[in-house]
Amino acid sequence: MDRQPPVKLNHTVQRRRVIRSLLGAALATPVLGLIGCGGSGTTATSAASSSSSSSSGTGSSAGSSGSSSSGSSTANGGVTTTTDWATGGTSSITENFPDDSLFESSSTCSVELTEALTEGPCYFDSEYRDDISEGQTGLPMMLCLQLVDANCNPLSGYEIEVWHCDVEGIYSGDTSDSSDANGFSSGFCTGNDQAALAAKWFRGIKVTDSAGRVDFASCFPGWYSSRVIHIHFRVKNNNNDEVISQFAFSDEFVDAICTSHSDYAARGEPDTHLSGDTVFRSSDDDYLFDLQQNADGSLLAYKRIIIS
């Protein structure tokens, strides 16, 4: 599924010319209620080994290691790193997913009422799977989400679906098996890239376990014009939507990865930060992932989702 860079770049330029008008239309969609809870919502600053097994029984994909190597501890976009960031996609993940204590950021449950955010024009329903990368390259990322109620009790048996773009800001677009692709804007989301049109990369669904937990193996997304780097999520119960929203990353972390990581540096910093985003605001800390670096150089991005 190799892509020819000249073709991809040409379509990407064309795609960026229409992004503002399409996103403006998407933002007119009515919002649902979302309750955020636990932690400050800001980026974590300590390095993580994350070597314990997940209570959900989901282990990481083992494979050849990427370019991560031992080094001194340095601050990288607000995350303290003890190794270089890994490359090569999810095959470079050698650590196991961390256990559920990851989400226990305080002894009490702090609940704040916020609003849901737009689904956007790049959604179509996906498949149940652990690794959503389909072999795409990028900074390997463990994506961990926990679903709880307003009292911070875990909610099991719910579907959590995620979707995001690849390192170059392109969404996959193979809707051939989708039962819900009515709102999908193929030309805008894929740039009519042939590899993207034939793929379902960076989309997946999992069912929450007894701890309300789902884990995905993925890669840190790239950016496209007028949006900060973000990951969409959808929570369903018995085929009914509970919430549709998005999570983002701090500007400091995004700029560090986009200027120093080999899979992102060619494109440089995104043209939009939180203060200028069409969806988020710079004060939306509740929507920012908590981040750590795993011992293998992969990224750990995690967040607790609370619904009433």
N, C-alpha and C positions, 0 to 999 in steps of 0.2 A: 504494500500500500504506500509505496514511495510517491512523493509529490515533487513536481518540478518547480523549484523556487521562482523562476521568472513568471510562470503562469499564475502561481499563487499570489505573488506580490501585485500583479496587475489587477487581479480580481479583488484583492484586499483594498486597493486604492479606490476602485469603483464602489465597493461596499461602504467605505467610510463616508462617501459623499452623500449617501442617503440616510445615514444612521440617525441624525438628529430628528428628521421629520417622522421616521418610523417610531422612534422611542417616544416622541411627543404624543403620538396617537396611543401608544401602549399605556402611557401614564394616565390616560383618561379612564382606565378600568377601575370600577369600584373596589375599595379595599375591604379586607376581612380583619378580624381582631387577632392580635398576636400578643402573648404575654411572655416577657423575657425574665429570666430568673437566674440567680446564682452568679457570684463573681462580679468583677468590675467591668467585664467586657473588653478590657484592654489587653494588649499583647503581653504574653508572659516573657520574663527576662532570664529564666534559668534554663540551662541545658538539661536534656532528659536522656536517660539511658533507655527507658521504655522496654525493658527486656522481659517483663512478666507477661504471662499469657492473659488474653482477654477472657472475661467471664462468659462471653458469648461463644467462645471456642474458635474464634476466627483468628488464624495466624497470618503472618505476612507472606507475600510471595518470595520464595527464596530463588536466588539466581546469581549471576556473576555480578560482582560489585562494580559500581561506577567509579568516578574519579575522586570520590571522597578520600581524604587522607588525614592522618593525625596532624595536629597543629596546636598552637597555643590558643587559649581562650580569647575570643574577640567579640565585640558587639557588632551584630550584623542586622541592621534594621530593627533594633530593639530586642533581638533574640541573642542571647549569649551562645556563641558557638565554640565547640572544642575540636571540631574537624571542619574540613571544607564541605560545602554543600555537595551532595551526590548528584550524579547525572545518570542518563540512560533509562529513565522511566522506572516503572514499578519492579522490573527485574533486579534492580539494585537494592531493593528493600530486603534486609536480612534480619531485622529486629521483629519481634512479635508485637502485636497491638498491646498497649498498656491496659491494666485492669481498670475497674470502674472507679477507683479512688481518684482517677484523673479529674472527675467532675466534682469532687468534694472540696470546693474552694473555700468553704466556710462552714461553721457548725450550725448556722441558721439559714433559712431560705428567704432570700430577698426578692420580692416580686415587684416588677414595674410594668405598667400598662403602656404599650407602644402600638404603632399601627403596622399593618401588613404592607408589604411592598409588591410592586407589579410583577406579574408572571413574565412579561416580555414576549417578543415575537418569535423566540427560538425554542419553544417547547413542543415536544411530541412525546407521548408516553413510551416508556423504555422497558427494559427486561430486568429480571431478578438476577443479580450477580455481585460478586465481591470485588473483583478487579474490573474497573470501568475504563481502563486506559486503551484497550485493544492494541497494546504494544507501542503506543505513541511515546515519543521522547519527552524529556522535561525533568524538572526537579521532582523526584518521587515524593509523594505525599500520602500520609495516613490521614484520612478524613473520618473523624469520630463524632457522632452526634448522640445525645441522650434526650429522650422525650419523657417529660414528667408533667404532673398536674399542678394546680396552683399551690398545693401543699408540698410540692417536690416529691411526691410519690411516683415511682416509675410506671409508665404506661406500656404494657406489652401488647403485641398483636397488631400494632399500627404499621402502616406502610410509610416509609420515608423515601422519597424520590429526590435525586439530585441531578443537576445538569450544569455543565459549564463548557467553555471553549478550550481550544488547544493552545500551545505556546505562542502561536501567531495570531490569536484572537479570532479563530474560525470555529464555528460550531459544526458538528456532524449533521448530516441531513438525510440519512436513509430512513424514510418513513414507510417503507413497504410493508412492515409488519405492525404498524401503529394503528390503534383504534381511535386515537385522539390527536389529529394533526391539523385540525381546522384552522388554528391560529398561527401555524408555522409559516414564516416568511423565508422560503428557500433561498432566493437570490440574495437577500440581505444577510442571512445568517451564515451561509456557506460561501458567498462570493462566487457561486456556481463552480467551485473547485471540484473536479471530478472525484478525487479521493474522498473529500468530505461528503459528497453526495452518495457515496457508496458505503459510508461508515456510520457507526452509532457510538463513536468514541465519547468518553466522558459523560455518559448517561447511565443511570442505574437505579434500581429499587431494592430495598431490603425491608424485612419485617423486624420490628423491635423485639428484643428478647425480654426475659423476665426483669432485667435491669433497665428496660426502656432504651436499649443501646443498639446502634447500628454502626458498622465500620465499612469503609470503602478504601480500596487501594487506588490511587489516582496520581495525577501530576499537578503541580501548581499551574494555574491558568495563565495565559498571556492576556494582553489588553487590546481593546479596539477603541476607536476615537469616541470621545464624549462620555465614556464610562470608566469608572474605577474597576480594577480587577475584582470579580465577584463570583459567587457560586449560588445558583438558585436551589431552593428546596421546596418540597410539597409534602404535606402530611395528610394522610387519608385514613379513615376508619370506616370499614364496611362500604368502601367505594364512595364515601362522602368526604369532601374536602374539609379539613379542620383549619388549615392555614396554608397559604402560599406566600413565600417571601424570599429574601436573599441575605446572604452574609458577605462581608467584605474583609479586607486586610488593611492594616495601618499603612499610611502613606510612606512612613519611614522604612518599613519592611519591604514594601513593593519596590520602592526606588532602589534599595540595596540589591535585591535580586535582579531587577531589570537592568542594572548597570554592571553587575559583577559576575553573574552566572553565565556560563558559556552558551546555554540554550536560549537565553533571553537578551544578552547584551547587545546583539546586533541591532535590535530595535530600540534599545535605550529606554529611558523613563517614559511612562504613559503620558499622553497629552492632557489628562484629566486627573485631578486629585479630589479628595472627599469634598472640599469646599466648593468645587465646581461641578460635581456630579449631577446628573439629571434625576437620580433616584435618592441617593444618600445625601446627608449633610455632614459637615465636619464634626458636629456634636453627637453623631449617632454611634457612640461607643458601644451601645448594647448590641449593635449589629456586626461588630468586629470579632473575628476569630481569636481565640487564645492560641498562641503558637509556642512550640518548642522545637529544638533540634534533637533528633534521635542520634544514638551513638553511631549509626551507620551513615550519618550525613543526610538522611531523609528528613522531610518536614512533617511535624505532627500538628495538625490543625483540628481544634475541637471546640464544641459549643453545646450548651444545654438549651433545649427548646421546651418552653412551658406553655401548655394550653389549658384553659379552664374547662 
